[in-house]
């Protein structure tokens, strides 16, 4: 094989792998941002008293409404 052909094949393969790596990194970053956002929502909800309602709007997910229910008292008669 000619050196130019081999060099162009290697360059094309390198470019394809580079593009796949960029797409994978972007998707991974999007998943990480979503995970951090969900953790923040869980943290905010855990600090709310029973009967509270939290409404949040995000561009990627739309509107999220969380209602915290009353805690059931557990006693010896249950």
N, C-alpha and C positions, 0 to 999 in steps of 0.2 A: 504494500500500500504506500501511497505517496504521503510524505510528511505533512503536507498541507491538508489533506483529507483527514488524517488522524487528528491534527490540531483543531480543525473545525468541528469534528465530532466531540472531542473533549470539551471545547468551548461551549458547544450547544448543550451537552450534558450538564456542565457546570451551571449554565444559566437556568436550565430547567430545575435543577436541585435548589438553586438559590431562590427561585420564585416559589417553589413549594415550601421552603423554609420560611420565607416572609409571610405567606398565607397562614402557615401553622402558627407562627409567633403572634400574628394579629388575632387569630381565633382564640389562642390561649390567653392573651391579654384580655379579650372580651369576657371570657369565662371568669377570669380572676376578678375583673371589675364587678361582674354580677354577683360573685360570691361575697365580696366585701360589702356590696350594697345590701345583700340579704342579711349578712351578719349585723350590719348597722340597724336594719329594721327589727331584727330579733332583739337586739340590745335595747332599742327604744321601747318595744312592746313589753319587755320583761320589767321595765321600771314603772309601768302604768298600774294604777289601782283598779280593782274590779269595777266593771261597769263603764270603763273608759272606751273611747272610740278614736282610732287613729286613721286618718286618710292621707295618702301620699300619692303623688302623681309623678311618674318618671317617663321620659320619652320612649324608652325601649319596652316597657311593660304596660304602660297605660296607668290606670288608677288602681291602687291597692287600698282596700278598706279592711281594717282589723278591729274587731270588737272583742274586748276582754270581758269574759263572763265572770259571774260571781263565784267565789270559791265555796265549795260545799263543805260544811263543817262535818268532820268525822268524829264521832263520839263512841262511847262503849255500847250504845244501844243500836248501832248500825250493823 
